[in-house]
Structures are given as structure tokens and as C-alpha cells.
Amino acid sequence: MKKLKLSSISLILITAAFIALADNSIFWSSLVQRLDLLSLKGFGYAVTSFASIVGIMALIFLIAGQRFLLKPLLIFFLLTSSLVVYFNGIGVIIDKSMILNMLETVKDQNTNEATELLSISLLWHLFLFGFLPSAFVLAVKVHYKKPLPELLTRFTYAIGVLVVIGALVMLNFKYVTYFSRENRDLRVMVNPHFPVSSVIKVVKDSYASDSVLFQVIGDDAIVAHNGRKRVGIMVVGETARSDHFSLNGYRRATNPLLKKQDIVSFSDAWSCGTSTAYSVPCMFSFLDREDYSPDKAEKESNLLDVLTKAGVKVIWLDNNSSCKGVCARIESENFHHDFDTASIFYNQGEYTDEILLDKLDTLIDASNNDVLIVLHTLGSHGPAYYKRYPKTFTRFQPACESNAPHECGNDSVTNAYDNTIVYTDYVLNKTIEYLKYHANKYDAFMLYASDHGESLGENGIYLHGLPYMIAPNVQKKVPIIAWLSDGLKQVKGLTDVSMKACKEKHVSHDYLVHSLLNMFDVKTGIYKHNHDLFTGQCSS
């Protein structure tokens, strides 16, 4: 059988066109819904978009895909683009934040999280849109001209590509600029252009961050009270959305135990980001969301540093991937590896969140100072929601038992997710009961906040991690719940009535650090009274 023979230029253009069409299906689908393709302007915009996507990729291949490098480069882009469009299809955008999240997963050697993303549908998609086209590239015999003619031909085509793109943009300039400005969110779906530009931003920011010296802030912090020892437990939730907490009006009884406690659930609370790697450092940073970036936060003291400086004993316990750098300078322990299968907390390949409560007595009693223990839970982490809770907590059935929720019915996905909330309710209630039991020894509080929310198939979107600008509210609106012991409420001048009067106050992750400073009576110039959940003042 005669081997198919193509010039390098032909193979480049075919590959670029394939990626532009097959691996940008989400972009084209969204574009068609917003454009009138029967109008001259709409059709012109679509043609300009196609030419630009093909042209930019062709330029990359023409320049970087020299002899011996062309096939590996094309195969890399084919495989990567097919992977990106699959996740775009379930509402996951590969932007800077998501890339940082993936890098953290690799850094943490979190194989559980990585393998949970594998599914039959993903492998089938990769086979059709990644491996088969790659096999075609491998099978083709590429005809190269002699070095100088090859170089001149590529240069000519590169100029031609630029001319075509430029001409189309100029012909449709008014509508292109107008439509692009009004539909900026579409750019995040352009594949592989947006992921590539996001990688470049990550690399650029990393180099810029390396040149910045660590800044110590809150160095004036001191504990101002001289009363009883105070113990706080800050529970960092994972992927919990506010509207699935019955405390906030959800139709299902997902919080049967917390409902009986004297807690306040802030029903209008918003996250800093839509991914763990972005939100968790932000939750403990003194940078407000508008000023925050992971690179900035990494280069200055966080809340845990300031509390430690003030004299509070701070300990981080993790049942998730890692603390994302937040606990780098304090005592910490991670349970999410080297699992003991004989443990009572072992469940379907990992520990349940109750393991975080197992050593509280030892840790708290070891210090005479005030103590803050941060519990980083696995919570409602997707996509395998059914693994996050013991079988005895399967309240809502049938529950999706797949790591590809888009392959389950919407009701079964919701059932599995709601079961994780029921289990979270149990863990939080158990934490409160533990603190109540020791009320004779110290004043105490529990503060719970999820890092971000989750999409459960609404409008075809699953999981989380969409850019904040376009993310649905279910990925940004999170539960924040507080419980204070009677002794602590008394010394802080708070009552159940005054606290619950603030439950509808508009709050966010920006409030957490200042509220925790207040709970320990830490005096410092960086404290913001108007960003404190526990002042009894309910104006936004």
C-alpha cells in the first residue's frame, strides 16, 4: 500500500483546520447562538474567526515545526486540544487559575484527584479527536524541500496568513470590534489559543514573582485579652455551594443536625475564586479579592503567620490535596496519602473527613496559649461525589456512582452531591459538640467556609473552575457558618439574636481573616472592622 505523501505546508494547514473545527466545537456552538449567520456581518465575523484560529496555529507550526520537530509538535497540539475541548464541554475552562490548580495537583502528587477525572467518555473522546488524527500525522510521509526553498516557502505562507487575517479583520472591522467587546467571554473557549496564552501568563508571573522579596505584614500583632484560653476551629470546606444547604433555604433537609445548633449561616456569602488553588490562599490573605493574586499572596504574611506572631498556636490538618502554601510556616499534617486501609475512617480509597477530629484533644491540650486549628476537608470534591461520604450517609437515592457526572442523570448527580452535604453537616455538628463538651475548659468557636461552589449540570456545566467573570453564581456563592460558645459570646458582647440578625448580610472570603483576628482579640493595624463577621453590625 502506497504511503500518503503531503508537503509540510499541506500537513500544517490540514492539522490547523482540523483543530479549528473539531476542537473548537464549544466555541462555534456558543458563537452560532449569538450570531445571525444569515446576515453579512454575522457571516463575516464567523469567517474572520475561523481564519484567525487557523492562521495563528499555522504560524506557530510554520515557525516552530521545522524538520524532525513538525510531527511531534502537531501531535502535541492535537492531543492537548482534544483534551481541552472535552473539559470545555462540561464547563471547565483551562485558564490561568485552572493551570495553577493542575500544577498544585502535580506538586502535591495527588493521584486520587487526577485519576478521578478519567472516564470512558474522556478516553473515547481522546481516541476520536486526539489519537486517530495523531495516527494520521504519523502515517503521512512529509515532503520537505531543500532547506532554503523550504524556509522561503514557509516565510511566504506566513506572510500570506497575516495578510488574509488582516484583510478579513479590516473588512469586518466595525462589527468585529463591537461583537468581540460585547462577547469577551467567548475568547476563553478558543482552543488552544486561550490555554496557551494562560500558560504564558503563568510562566511570566512566576518569573516576576521570583524577583519579589517576602513582605512581613502584621508584625505589630498582639493578643489583647487576658481571659480564659480560646480555641477556634476553622473548617475549610471543599466545593460546597450555598443553595444546597437547607440552612439557606434549600428544599431538602441537608442540614438536619446543624439546624438544632445555635449557629448563624450567612446566606449571602461569596468566594474569592472558583478553584481550590486560587481560593484557599485567598481565604487566609489580607488582600481583598480585587487586589488578590496567588503570586502576591505567596510573597506576604497571611493570617496564620500573623496569629502565630501574636502568640496563638496555629495548626493545619489536611484531608485534601494540600494547604496550597498557606501552612508553609506553621505546624501541619496531611492525612491524604499513605492510607491505612484498616482505619475506621478509611472509605473507598481515602479517609473521610472525620479523621481530622481524631487528634483534637492532644493538639489543643499541648499548648497553654490560644489555639486555632484549621481543618481542610475533602467535603464535596467532585467529580466522584459518592466517594466523599460513608455509605450510611446515602440519604438521597439513586446516587450517581461515576466519576463522570455528565454521564449520569441530573437527579442522581444532585442526590450524590446532596449526600456529601449531609455528611458535611454531620462533621460540622460533631466539631461543635466536641467544643461544647469542653466549654468548662476554654471559650471556643467554629467557623466554616467553603473554598468555592460547584456546577451540577445546570446549562450543561459541571464541576468548577470557570473564570470568575463568567462563572455561574453556584460556583461563587458559598456557605459560611459560625458557632460561638456561650462564654465567648459573653466576652465579645454578642447574642444569638444579634448574630442571626446579620445572616443576610453581604459577606465574602475577605471577611474571614479579620473575623478570626477578632475572635482571638488580636490587635494589629491591618485589621478591618468593617470586614468582621462578629461586630454585631449588619450593614454591608
C-alpha positions as CSV (number, residue, x, y, z in Angstrom):
1,M,0.0,0.0,0.0
2,K,1.4,3.4,-1.1
3,K,2.0,5.7,1.8
4,L,0.2,9.1,1.7
5,K,2.6,11.9,0.9
6,L,2.0,15.5,1.8
7,S,4.1,18.7,1.7
8,S,4.9,20.2,5.2
9,I,2.6,23.1,4.3
10,S,-0.3,20.9,3.5
11,L,0.0,18.9,6.7
12,I,0.2,22.1,8.7
13,L,-2.9,23.6,7.1
14,I,-4.9,20.4,7.4
15,T,-4.0,20.0,11.1
16,A,-4.7,23.6,11.9
17,A,-8.1,23.4,10.1
18,F,-9.0,20.2,12.0
19,I,-8.2,21.7,15.4
20,A,-10.1,24.9,14.4
21,L,-13.2,22.9,13.6
22,A,-13.2,19.7,15.7
23,D,-11.5,21.0,18.8
24,N,-13.4,24.3,18.9
25,S,-16.9,22.9,18.8
26,I,-17.9,24.6,22.1
27,F,-16.7,28.0,20.7
28,W,-18.6,27.5,17.5
29,S,-21.7,26.3,19.3
30,S,-21.7,29.4,21.5
31,L,-20.9,31.7,18.6
32,V,-23.8,30.4,16.4
33,Q,-26.2,31.0,19.3
34,R,-25.2,34.7,19.4
35,L,-24.6,35.4,15.7
36,D,-27.0,35.8,12.8
37,L,-25.1,33.7,10.3
38,L,-27.5,34.7,7.5
39,S,-26.5,38.3,7.8
40,L,-23.5,39.6,6.0
41,K,-21.9,40.9,9.3
42,G,-22.5,37.7,11.2
43,F,-21.2,35.5,8.4
44,G,-18.2,37.8,8.0
45,Y,-17.4,37.6,11.7
46,A,-17.6,33.7,11.6
47,V,-15.2,33.6,8.6
48,T,-12.8,36.0,10.3
49,S,-12.9,33.9,13.4
50,F,-12.1,30.7,11.5
51,A,-9.3,32.3,9.5
52,S,-7.8,33.8,12.7
53,I,-7.9,30.5,14.6
54,V,-6.4,28.5,11.7
55,G,-3.9,31.3,10.8
56,I,-2.5,31.7,14.3
57,M,-2.0,28.0,14.7
58,A,-0.5,27.7,11.2
59,L,2.0,30.5,12.1
60,I,3.1,28.6,15.2
61,F,3.6,25.4,13.2
62,L,5.3,27.2,10.3
63,I,7.9,28.8,12.6
64,A,8.4,26.1,15.3
65,G,7.6,22.9,13.3
66,Q,10.8,22.5,11.4
67,R,12.1,19.2,10.1
68,F,12.1,16.5,12.8
69,L,10.0,18.7,15.1
70,L,6.9,19.1,12.9
71,K,5.2,15.8,13.7
72,P,5.8,15.9,17.5
73,L,4.5,19.5,17.6
74,L,1.4,18.7,15.6
75,I,0.7,15.6,17.7
76,F,1.2,17.5,21.0
77,F,-1.4,20.2,19.8
78,L,-3.8,17.5,18.6
79,L,-3.8,15.7,21.9
80,T,-3.8,18.8,24.1
81,S,-6.6,20.4,22.1
82,S,-8.8,17.3,22.2
83,L,-8.3,17.2,26.0
84,V,-9.1,20.9,26.4
85,V,-12.4,20.8,24.3
86,Y,-13.6,17.8,26.3
87,F,-13.4,19.7,29.6
88,N,-14.7,22.8,27.9
89,G,-17.7,20.7,27.0
90,I,-18.5,20.1,30.7
91,G,-17.9,23.7,31.7
92,V,-14.3,23.6,32.8
93,I,-12.1,26.4,31.3
94,I,-8.4,26.0,31.2
95,D,-7.4,29.5,32.3
96,K,-4.5,30.7,34.5
97,S,-6.3,29.7,37.7
98,M,-7.1,26.2,36.4
99,I,-3.5,25.8,35.3
100,L,-2.2,26.8,38.7
101,N,-4.7,24.2,40.2
102,M,-3.3,21.5,37.9
103,L,0.2,22.4,38.8
104,E,-0.7,22.2,42.5
105,T,-2.2,18.7,41.9
106,V,1.1,17.6,40.3
107,K,3.1,19.2,43.1
108,D,1.0,17.6,45.8
109,Q,1.3,14.2,43.9
110,N,-2.4,14.0,44.3
111,T,-3.0,10.9,42.1
112,N,-6.5,10.4,43.5
113,E,-7.8,13.7,42.2
114,A,-6.1,13.2,38.8
115,T,-7.4,9.6,38.3
116,E,-11.0,10.6,39.2
117,L,-11.0,12.8,36.1
118,L,-10.5,9.7,33.9
119,S,-13.7,8.2,32.4
120,I,-14.8,6.1,29.5
121,S,-16.2,9.2,27.8
122,L,-12.9,11.1,28.2
123,L,-10.9,8.1,26.8
124,W,-13.3,7.7,23.9
125,H,-13.1,11.4,23.1
126,L,-9.3,11.4,23.2
127,F,-9.3,8.4,20.9
128,L,-11.6,10.0,18.3
129,F,-10.2,13.6,18.4
130,G,-6.7,13.0,19.6
131,F,-5.2,9.6,18.9
132,L,-6.8,9.0,15.5
133,P,-5.7,12.4,14.0
134,S,-2.3,11.8,15.6
135,A,-2.1,8.4,13.9
136,F,-2.8,10.1,10.6
137,V,0.0,12.6,11.2
138,L,2.4,9.7,12.0
139,A,1.3,7.8,8.9
140,V,1.8,10.7,6.5
141,K,5.1,10.9,4.6
142,V,6.1,14.5,4.8
143,H,7.8,16.0,1.8
144,Y,10.3,18.7,2.7
145,K,12.1,20.9,0.2
146,K,15.7,21.7,0.5
147,P,16.5,24.0,3.5
148,L,16.5,27.3,1.7
149,P,13.4,26.7,-0.5
150,E,11.6,25.3,2.5
151,L,12.4,28.3,4.5
152,L,11.3,30.7,1.7
153,T,8.1,28.8,1.2
154,R,7.2,28.9,4.9
155,F,8.1,32.6,5.0
156,T,5.8,33.3,2.0
157,Y,2.9,31.3,3.6
158,A,3.4,33.1,6.9
159,I,3.1,36.5,5.2
160,G,0.1,35.2,3.3
161,V,-1.6,34.1,6.5
162,L,-1.0,37.5,8.1
163,V,-2.4,39.3,5.0
164,V,-5.5,37.2,4.9
165,I,-6.2,37.7,8.6
166,G,-5.5,41.4,8.4
167,A,-7.7,41.8,5.3
168,L,-10.6,40.0,6.9
169,V,-10.4,42.0,10.1
170,M,-10.3,45.3,8.2
171,L,-13.2,44.3,6.0
172,N,-15.3,43.5,9.1
173,F,-13.5,45.9,11.5
174,K,-16.6,47.7,12.9
175,Y,-18.6,44.5,13.7
176,V,-15.5,42.5,14.8
177,T,-14.6,45.1,17.4
178,Y,-18.2,45.6,18.5
179,F,-19.1,41.9,18.8
180,S,-15.8,40.9,20.4
181,R,-16.1,43.7,23.0
182,E,-19.7,42.7,23.9
183,N,-18.9,38.9,24.0
184,R,-15.5,38.9,25.7
185,D,-16.3,35.6,27.4
186,L,-16.1,33.8,24.1
187,R,-12.3,34.1,24.0
188,V,-11.9,31.6,26.8
189,M,-13.4,28.9,24.6
190,V,-10.9,29.4,21.7
191,N,-8.8,26.3,21.7
192,P,-5.8,26.0,22.0
193,H,-5.2,29.8,21.9
194,F,-6.6,30.7,25.3
195,P,-4.9,27.8,27.2
196,V,-1.6,28.6,25.6
197,S,-1.9,32.3,26.5
198,S,-2.8,31.3,30.0
199,V,0.3,29.1,30.3
200,I,2.4,32.1,29.1
201,K,0.8,34.2,31.8
202,V,1.6,31.6,34.5
203,V,5.3,31.5,33.3
204,K,5.6,35.2,33.1
205,D,4.1,35.8,36.5
206,S,6.3,33.1,38.0
207,Y,9.4,34.9,36.8
208,A,8.1,38.2,38.0
209,S,7.2,36.7,41.4
210,D,10.7,35.2,41.9
211,S,12.2,38.8,41.9
212,V,9.8,40.0,44.7
213,L,11.0,39.7,48.3
214,F,8.8,38.3,51.0
215,Q,6.9,41.1,52.9
216,V,6.2,40.7,56.6
217,I,2.9,42.3,57.5
218,G,1.0,42.5,60.8
219,D,4.3,42.5,62.7
220,D,2.6,44.6,65.4
221,A,0.0,41.9,66.2
222,I,-0.6,41.0,69.9
223,V,-3.3,39.1,71.8
224,A,-5.1,41.8,73.8
225,H,-7.3,39.6,76.1
226,N,-6.1,38.0,79.4
227,G,-9.2,35.9,80.0
228,R,-9.7,32.2,79.5
229,K,-7.9,30.2,76.8
230,R,-9.6,30.4,73.5
231,V,-9.8,27.6,71.0
232,G,-11.0,28.1,67.4
233,I,-11.6,25.5,64.7
234,M,-11.7,26.9,61.2
235,V,-13.1,24.4,58.8
236,V,-12.2,25.0,55.2
237,G,-14.9,23.4,53.1
238,E,-14.5,22.0,49.6
239,T,-16.8,22.5,46.7
240,A,-19.9,23.3,48.8
241,R,-22.5,25.6,47.3
242,S,-24.7,27.7,49.5
243,D,-28.0,26.9,47.8
244,H,-27.7,23.2,48.7
245,F,-27.7,23.9,52.4
246,S,-31.1,23.7,54.0
247,L,-29.9,26.3,56.5
248,N,-30.1,28.7,53.5
249,G,-33.5,27.6,52.3
250,Y,-32.8,24.5,50.2
251,R,-35.9,22.3,49.9
252,R,-34.1,19.2,51.1
253,A,-33.1,18.6,54.7
254,T,-29.3,18.6,54.1
255,N,-28.5,20.2,57.5
256,P,-30.7,18.3,60.0
257,L,-28.1,18.4,62.8
258,L,-26.8,22.0,62.3
259,K,-30.4,23.2,62.3
260,K,-30.6,22.3,66.0
261,Q,-27.4,24.2,66.9
262,D,-27.2,27.9,67.8
263,I,-25.3,28.8,64.6
264,V,-25.5,31.6,62.1
265,S,-25.4,30.8,58.4
266,F,-24.5,33.7,56.2
267,S,-26.8,33.2,53.3
268,D,-25.2,35.9,51.0
269,A,-21.6,34.8,51.1
270,W,-19.2,34.8,48.1
271,S,-16.0,33.1,47.3
272,C,-12.7,34.7,46.2
273,G,-12.3,32.3,43.3
274,T,-13.7,29.2,41.7
275,S,-10.8,26.7,42.3
276,T,-9.0,25.5,45.4
277,A,-5.6,26.6,44.3
278,Y,-6.9,30.2,43.9
279,S,-9.4,30.4,46.8
280,V,-7.7,28.7,49.7
281,P,-4.7,31.1,49.8
282,C,-7.1,34.0,49.3
283,M,-9.2,32.9,52.3
284,F,-6.2,33.5,54.5
285,S,-4.7,36.5,52.7
286,F,-5.1,40.1,53.8
287,L,-5.5,41.1,50.1
288,D,-9.1,41.8,49.1
289,R,-10.4,39.8,46.2
290,E,-10.0,42.8,43.8
291,D,-6.3,43.1,44.7
292,Y,-5.5,39.4,45.2
293,S,-3.4,37.1,43.1
294,P,-1.8,33.8,44.2
295,D,1.6,35.3,43.4
296,K,1.1,38.4,45.6
297,A,-0.3,36.3,48.4
298,E,2.6,34.0,48.4
299,K,5.0,36.9,48.9
300,E,3.5,38.3,52.1
301,S,2.4,37.1,55.5
302,N,-1.0,35.5,55.8
303,L,-3.5,35.3,58.7
304,L,-1.8,32.2,60.1
305,D,1.6,34.0,60.2
306,V,0.0,37.0,62.0
307,L,-1.8,34.9,64.6
308,T,1.4,33.0,65.2
309,K,3.3,36.3,65.7
310,A,0.6,37.4,68.2
311,G,1.1,34.2,70.2
312,V,-1.7,32.0,69.0
313,K,-0.8,28.4,68.4
314,V,-1.9,27.6,64.9
315,I,-2.1,24.0,63.4
316,W,-3.2,23.0,59.9
317,L,-4.7,19.5,59.5
318,D,-5.4,18.4,55.9
319,N,-7.6,15.8,54.3
320,N,-7.4,17.4,50.9
321,S,-4.5,17.8,48.4
322,S,-2.5,20.4,50.4
323,C,-2.8,23.8,52.1
324,K,-1.6,25.4,48.8
325,G,1.3,27.1,50.6
326,V,-0.8,28.7,53.3
327,C,0.6,26.5,56.1
328,A,4.2,26.7,54.9
329,R,5.5,28.4,58.1
330,I,3.3,26.6,60.8
331,E,2.8,23.1,62.2
332,S,0.8,21.0,59.8
333,E,-0.2,17.4,59.0
334,N,-1.7,15.9,55.8
335,F,-3.8,12.7,56.0
336,H,-4.5,12.5,52.3
337,H,-1.8,10.0,51.5
338,D,-0.4,6.6,52.8
339,F,-3.9,5.5,53.7
340,D,-4.3,2.8,56.4
341,T,-7.0,0.5,55.0
342,A,-7.7,-0.8,58.5
343,S,-8.6,2.7,59.8
344,I,-12.2,3.2,60.8
345,F,-12.0,6.4,58.7
346,Y,-10.9,4.6,55.5
347,N,-13.6,4.8,52.8
348,Q,-13.3,3.9,49.1
349,G,-9.7,4.7,48.7
350,E,-9.3,7.7,51.0
351,Y,-10.2,8.9,54.5
352,T,-13.5,10.5,55.4
353,D,-13.3,14.0,57.0
354,E,-13.9,12.7,60.5
355,I,-10.2,11.8,60.7
356,L,-9.5,15.5,61.1
357,L,-11.2,15.4,64.5
358,D,-9.3,12.4,65.8
359,K,-6.4,14.2,67.4
360,L,-8.0,17.4,68.7
361,D,-7.6,16.6,72.4
362,T,-3.8,16.1,72.1
363,L,-3.2,19.1,69.9
364,I,-5.3,21.5,72.0
365,D,-4.0,20.4,75.4
366,A,-0.4,20.6,74.2
367,S,-0.5,24.4,74.3
368,N,-1.3,26.8,77.1
369,N,-1.8,29.6,74.6
370,D,-4.9,30.3,72.5
371,V,-5.2,27.7,69.7
372,L,-6.5,27.8,66.1
373,I,-6.8,24.5,64.3
374,V,-7.6,24.7,60.6
375,L,-9.3,21.6,59.2
376,H,-9.0,21.4,55.4
377,T,-11.7,18.9,54.4
378,L,-12.4,16.9,51.3
379,G,-16.0,17.9,51.6
380,S,-17.9,17.7,48.3
381,H,-15.0,17.4,46.0
382,G,-16.0,16.2,42.5
383,P,-16.4,14.5,40.2
384,A,-16.7,11.3,42.3
385,Y,-19.1,12.7,44.9
386,Y,-20.1,9.2,46.0
387,K,-16.7,8.7,47.5
388,R,-16.9,11.6,49.8
389,Y,-19.2,10.1,52.4
390,P,-19.7,6.7,54.1
391,K,-22.4,4.5,52.7
392,T,-24.5,5.1,55.8
393,F,-25.0,8.7,54.7
394,T,-26.6,7.8,51.4
395,R,-29.8,9.6,52.3
396,F,-30.8,10.6,48.7
397,Q,-31.1,7.9,46.1
398,P,-30.3,6.8,43.4
399,A,-26.9,8.5,43.7
400,C,-24.6,8.7,40.8
401,E,-21.6,6.4,41.4
402,S,-19.5,7.6,38.5
403,N,-16.5,9.9,38.2
404,A,-18.2,11.3,35.0
405,P,-21.3,13.1,36.4
406,H,-22.3,14.2,32.9
407,E,-23.0,10.5,32.1
408,C,-25.4,10.2,35.0
409,G,-28.9,11.6,35.1
410,N,-29.1,15.1,36.7
411,D,-31.2,13.8,39.6
412,S,-28.7,11.2,40.6
413,V,-25.8,13.7,40.4
414,T,-27.7,16.0,42.7
415,N,-28.5,13.1,45.0
416,A,-24.8,12.1,45.3
417,Y,-23.8,15.8,45.8
418,D,-26.5,16.4,48.5
419,N,-25.3,13.3,50.4
420,T,-21.9,15.0,50.7
421,I,-23.6,18.0,52.2
422,V,-25.4,15.7,54.7
423,Y,-22.1,14.3,55.7
424,T,-20.6,17.8,56.0
425,D,-23.4,18.6,58.3
426,Y,-22.5,15.6,60.5
427,V,-18.8,16.6,60.6
428,L,-19.6,20.2,61.5
429,N,-22.1,19.2,64.1
430,K,-19.5,16.7,65.6
431,T,-17.0,19.6,65.8
432,I,-19.4,21.8,67.6
433,E,-20.4,19.1,70.0
434,Y,-16.7,18.5,70.8
435,L,-16.2,22.2,71.6
436,K,-19.4,22.3,73.7
437,Y,-18.2,19.3,75.7
438,H,-15.0,21.2,76.6
439,A,-16.8,24.5,77.4
440,N,-15.7,24.3,81.0
441,K,-12.0,24.4,79.9
442,Y,-12.0,27.2,77.3
443,D,-14.0,29.6,75.3
444,A,-14.4,28.3,71.7
445,F,-15.8,28.9,68.2
446,M,-16.1,27.1,64.9
447,L,-16.1,29.0,61.6
448,Y,-16.8,27.1,58.4
449,A,-16.4,28.4,54.9
450,S,-16.2,26.6,51.6
451,D,-13.5,27.5,49.1
452,H,-15.9,27.7,46.1
453,G,-19.1,26.2,44.8
454,E,-19.9,23.7,42.1
455,S,-22.0,23.3,38.9
456,L,-24.1,20.1,38.8
457,G,-25.2,20.2,35.2
458,E,-27.1,23.4,35.0
459,N,-26.9,24.7,31.4
460,G,-24.6,21.7,30.6
461,I,-21.9,22.9,33.0
462,Y,-20.3,20.6,35.6
463,L,-17.6,20.9,38.3
464,H,-16.0,24.3,38.8
465,G,-13.1,26.5,37.8
466,L,-14.7,28.8,35.3
467,P,-13.1,32.3,35.1
468,Y,-14.8,34.4,37.8
469,M,-16.2,36.8,35.2
470,I,-18.3,34.2,33.5
471,A,-18.7,31.6,36.3
472,P,-22.3,31.0,37.3
473,N,-23.2,32.1,40.8
474,V,-23.4,28.4,42.0
475,Q,-19.6,28.3,41.7
476,K,-19.1,31.6,43.6
477,K,-21.8,31.6,46.3
478,V,-20.7,29.6,49.2
479,P,-21.8,28.7,52.8
480,I,-20.2,30.5,55.7
481,I,-21.3,29.2,59.1
482,A,-20.3,30.3,62.6
483,W,-20.8,28.9,66.1
484,L,-19.6,30.6,69.3
485,S,-19.7,29.1,72.7
486,D,-21.8,30.9,75.3
487,G,-18.6,32.0,77.1
488,L,-17.1,33.6,74.0
489,K,-20.4,35.3,73.0
490,Q,-20.5,36.8,76.5
491,V,-16.9,38.3,76.4
492,K,-17.5,39.5,72.8
493,G,-20.8,41.1,73.7
494,L,-22.7,39.1,71.2
495,T,-26.1,37.3,71.4
496,D,-27.8,34.7,69.2
497,V,-30.2,37.5,68.2
498,S,-27.5,40.0,67.3
499,M,-25.6,37.3,65.3
500,K,-28.6,35.9,63.4
501,A,-29.7,39.4,62.6
502,C,-26.6,39.5,60.3
503,K,-27.3,36.3,58.5
504,E,-28.4,38.0,55.3
505,K,-25.5,40.5,55.3
506,H,-23.5,40.5,52.0
507,V,-20.1,39.0,53.0
508,S,-17.2,37.2,51.3
509,H,-14.0,35.4,51.9
510,D,-12.5,38.9,52.5
511,Y,-14.2,38.8,55.9
512,L,-12.6,35.7,57.2
513,V,-9.1,37.0,58.2
514,H,-10.5,40.0,60.1
515,S,-13.2,37.9,61.9
516,L,-10.6,35.4,63.1
517,L,-8.4,38.3,64.4
518,N,-11.4,39.5,66.3
519,M,-12.1,36.0,67.8
520,F,-8.7,36.0,69.4
521,D,-8.7,39.7,70.3
522,V,-5.6,40.2,68.2
523,K,-4.8,43.9,67.8
524,T,-3.0,44.9,64.6
525,G,-3.0,47.8,62.2
526,I,-4.1,45.6,59.3
527,Y,-7.4,44.6,61.0
528,K,-10.6,46.0,59.2
529,H,-13.6,46.5,61.5
530,N,-15.9,46.7,58.5
531,H,-14.8,43.3,57.3
532,D,-15.6,41.5,60.5
533,L,-18.5,39.0,60.7
534,F,-18.7,39.4,64.5
535,T,-19.2,43.1,65.2
536,G,-23.0,42.8,65.5
537,Q,-23.3,45.5,62.8
538,C,-25.3,44.2,59.9
539,S,-24.9,46.9,57.3
540,S,-22.9,45.8,54.2
